[in-house]
Amino acid sequence: METFAERVRRLKERRGVTVEEIAFACAVTEPTVYGWLKTTMPRNNHLASLATFLDVTVDHLVHGDRSETRDEIVHELRTLVPQLSNYQLTVLLMTAKEFAKKGQ
């Protein structure tokens, strides 16, 4: 089973990004990122930034839960969000919250 560090290395290579770019996006030092690529786990706020930068879910980073379809949907949503009006974003948020409640 793939470890957290292995997932981050794979995603880093797949996205063609550098340690410096990851560090900048997550507001950490390069040695911190090297730690993530070896053994350490980021703090929650850095984990969220890392997932966003690598365009995957936090679940995928932490647990290896991987769904190509889910990753594609999340990516497409991130692409569409800037094009939506405030009203459309509010409706999307309310809908997502309702789905989250029903999923619990």
Secondary structure, DSSP 8 states (H G I E B T S, - for coil): ---HHHHHHHHHHHHT--HHHHHHHHT--HHHHHHHHHT----HHHHHHHHHHHTS-HHHHHH----HHHHHHHHHHHHHGGGS-HHHHHHHHHHHHHHHHHH-
